[in-house]
Amino acid sequence: MADYRSIICQRNTGSAVIGAASASTALADNSARAAFSIQNVGTNPLFVALGAGCSSTKYHVVLKAGTGAADGIGGSFAMENGVVYTGIVTIAGTNPQYVVLEL
């Protein structure tokens, strides 16, 4: 017999951020975070840092830009299984536009 497991989430903090400051907080520190994802929906690269102080020279991941605003082909980054980072996640870029989901 198969072993089935389900995840029950009591909250979903997904939101679109359009025209944020060139460097800002995408996710605050959250020790209860079970998963998160960020997708670039802008036309410029999006820099992502697991920690404070993201910039175009201090980052962990660069998300590819889309060819048009919110066209769905921008890069994405997620932590959903195993060890999930629960600290602050910051972003940087030129006119950053992104969607973030936290569970």
N, C-alpha and C positions, 0 to 999 in steps of 0.2 A: 504494500500500500504506500502511496506517495505521501511525503511529508509536506503539507501545505502550511505556509505561514502568511499572515497578513499584517500590514502596518496600519495602525489607526492613528491619524493625525488630528489633533484638536484645533490646529490653526494653520493657516496658509497666508504667508505675508508677501505673496507675489505682487509686483508692481512694475510699471513702466516708468523709466526716468528719462525724460527728454530734455536736452539742453542743460545738463547738470554742470556745475563748476568744473573747470579743467582737471581738478583733483578733488575727490570727495569720497565719503564712506558709502559703499554699496550695501554692506551688512555690518551691523553692530555686533560686538561680542555677545555670544549666546551659548551658554553651556548646554542648553537643551536642544541645540540644532542636530537634526538627524540627517539632513541632506540639504544641498543648495545647488543652484545653477545660475549662470549668468550668460546671456547671449547679447552680442553686439548687434544693435539694429540701426546703427549709424553708418555713415560713409567714410569714416576715418578709423584707423586701428584703435583698439581699446586695450590699454595696459591694465593688468590685474595683479595686485599684490596680496598675499596672505599675511597681513600685518598693516601697520600704519605707514603713511608716507609714500604712497605709490607715485612714481613719476615715469617718464619715458626712458630713464636710465636705471631705475630701481623697481623691478617688477618680477613676478614669477611666470606669468603667462601673457602673451599678446594674442588678442582675438582679432581675426581677419575682419576687415570692413566689408559691408555689403556694397552692391553697385548702385543701389537706390535706398532711400530711407525706408526702414522696416520691410525690406523685401524678403526677409527670411533666410538669406544665405550668409549672413555674418557669422563669424566664428562663435563657438560656445565652449564653456568650461563647466564641469559639474563634479561634485563629490557626493556620491550617493550610496556607496557600499564600503564596508570595512571601516577604517578610521576616517572620520570626517572632521575637518578643521572647524573649530568652534570660535575662533578669535575674530577680530575685526578684519573685514575684507575691504580694501580700498581700490579705487580705479583712477586712471588718469588718461588724458587724451585731448585732442582738439575737438571741442564741442561734443563731448561723449554722450552717446545715446545707447541705452541698454535696457534689458528686461532682466529682473532678478527674481528668483523664487527660493524661498526658504521653508523647509519643513522641519 
